[in-house]
Amino acid sequence: MKKLAVTEAEKCMMCLTCEVACAEAYYKNYGGENLAALRIETKDEAPKVVVCVQCGKCAKACEAEAITADDKGVYRISKDKCVDCGACLEACPFKVMVKAADRKVPSKCIACGLCVRKCPVEILTIKEN
């Protein structure tokens, strides 16, 4: 299975470079609503990097069967099948599925590695099990 992973989260500078890279790549902006498919937050005053673990709960919640795993275990959303019900957004236990107000289809991490390449402290990686 291919997925985004975090190593040494305590080294995170909370610069948000990873969030910006993700949002700009898929939505061409980072203003207003956070449209990154990962999130940097603070937990007990320490940085916490929240990422999609490819658990498949979004796919199970999708009655239109618009979310399926590819051959590497990465869950992807079919733009043609999505009916914009929002069930996948609600089902995501990490709240890292995002949807722009002006778009029909949400998005999620597809382990593309853009955030990995942009992270200045190199705490993000793509793992393949």
C-alpha positions as CSV (number, residue, x, y, z in Angstrom):
1,M,0.0,0.0,0.0
2,K,1.3,3.5,-0.9
3,K,0.6,6.3,1.5
4,L,1.9,9.5,2.9
5,A,3.7,9.1,6.3
6,V,5.2,11.3,8.9
7,T,8.6,10.8,10.5
8,E,9.8,12.8,13.4
9,A,6.7,15.1,13.6
10,E,8.4,17.0,16.5
11,K,10.7,18.5,13.9
12,C,7.8,20.2,12.1
13,M,8.3,24.0,12.0
14,M,4.6,24.5,11.3
15,C,5.6,26.5,8.2
16,L,2.6,25.1,6.3
17,T,4.7,24.6,3.1
18,C,3.3,21.2,2.7
19,E,-0.3,22.5,3.0
20,V,0.4,25.2,0.5
21,A,1.9,22.8,-2.0
22,C,-1.1,20.5,-1.8
23,A,-3.7,23.2,-2.1
24,E,-2.0,25.1,-4.9
25,A,-1.4,21.9,-6.9
26,Y,-5.1,20.8,-6.8
27,Y,-7.0,24.0,-6.3
28,K,-4.6,26.7,-7.6
29,N,-4.9,28.7,-4.3
30,Y,-4.3,28.6,-0.6
31,G,-6.4,31.5,0.4
32,G,-9.5,31.4,2.6
33,E,-10.5,27.8,3.2
34,N,-7.8,25.3,3.7
35,L,-7.9,23.0,0.7
36,A,-4.9,20.8,1.5
37,A,-5.4,17.1,1.9
38,L,-3.2,17.1,5.0
39,R,-3.2,19.4,8.1
40,I,-0.8,20.8,10.5
41,E,-2.2,21.4,14.0
42,T,-1.0,21.9,17.5
43,K,-1.5,19.2,20.1
44,D,-0.2,19.9,23.7
45,E,1.8,22.8,22.2
46,A,3.6,20.4,19.8
47,P,3.1,20.2,16.1
48,K,0.9,17.3,14.8
49,V,0.8,16.5,11.1
50,V,-2.5,14.9,10.2
51,V,-2.4,12.8,7.0
52,C,-4.6,10.3,5.1
53,V,-3.7,6.8,6.1
54,Q,-5.6,5.2,3.2
55,C,-8.0,3.5,5.6
56,G,-10.9,3.3,3.1
57,K,-13.6,4.6,5.4
58,C,-14.4,7.2,2.8
59,A,-15.0,4.5,0.2
60,K,-17.2,2.5,2.5
61,A,-19.4,5.6,3.1
62,C,-19.7,6.3,-0.6
63,E,-23.1,4.9,-1.8
64,A,-22.3,5.9,-5.4
65,E,-19.1,3.7,-5.3
66,A,-17.1,6.7,-6.6
67,I,-14.2,6.0,-4.3
68,T,-12.1,2.9,-5.0
69,A,-8.6,1.7,-4.3
70,D,-6.1,1.5,-7.1
71,D,-3.6,-1.3,-7.5
72,K,-1.2,0.4,-5.0
73,G,-4.0,0.8,-2.3
74,V,-4.5,4.5,-2.8
75,Y,-8.1,5.5,-2.6
76,R,-9.2,7.7,-5.6
77,I,-12.4,9.6,-6.3
78,S,-14.1,9.2,-9.7
79,K,-15.3,12.6,-10.8
80,D,-17.9,10.9,-13.1
81,K,-19.4,8.8,-10.4
82,C,-19.4,11.3,-7.5
83,V,-22.9,12.7,-6.7
84,D,-21.7,15.3,-4.2
85,C,-23.5,13.8,-1.2
86,G,-20.7,14.6,1.3
87,A,-20.8,11.2,3.0
88,C,-17.1,10.6,2.4
89,L,-16.2,14.0,4.0
90,E,-18.1,13.0,7.1
91,A,-16.7,9.5,7.2
92,C,-13.0,10.6,7.1
93,P,-11.8,10.0,10.7
94,F,-8.9,12.5,10.2
95,K,-10.9,15.2,8.4
96,V,-8.3,15.4,5.6
97,M,-10.7,15.1,2.8
98,V,-11.5,18.5,1.4
99,K,-13.9,20.2,-0.9
100,A,-14.0,23.6,-2.4
101,A,-17.3,25.4,-2.2
102,D,-17.4,25.9,-5.9
103,R,-16.6,22.2,-6.8
104,K,-18.7,19.2,-7.0
105,V,-16.1,16.6,-6.2
106,P,-14.0,16.5,-3.0
107,S,-10.3,15.6,-3.0
108,K,-8.1,13.6,-0.8
109,C,-4.4,12.6,-0.6
110,I,-3.3,10.4,-3.5
111,A,0.3,10.1,-2.2
112,C,1.6,12.2,-5.1
113,G,4.6,13.3,-3.0
114,L,4.4,17.1,-3.7
115,C,4.3,17.9,0.0
116,V,7.2,15.5,0.6
117,R,9.4,17.4,-1.9
118,K,8.4,20.8,-0.5
119,C,8.9,20.0,3.3
120,P,12.0,21.9,4.4
121,V,12.7,19.6,7.3
122,E,12.0,16.4,5.4
123,I,9.6,14.8,7.8
124,L,7.2,13.6,5.2
125,T,7.7,10.5,3.1
126,I,5.8,8.2,0.8
127,K,5.7,4.7,2.1
128,E,5.0,1.5,0.1
129,N,4.1,-1.6,2.2
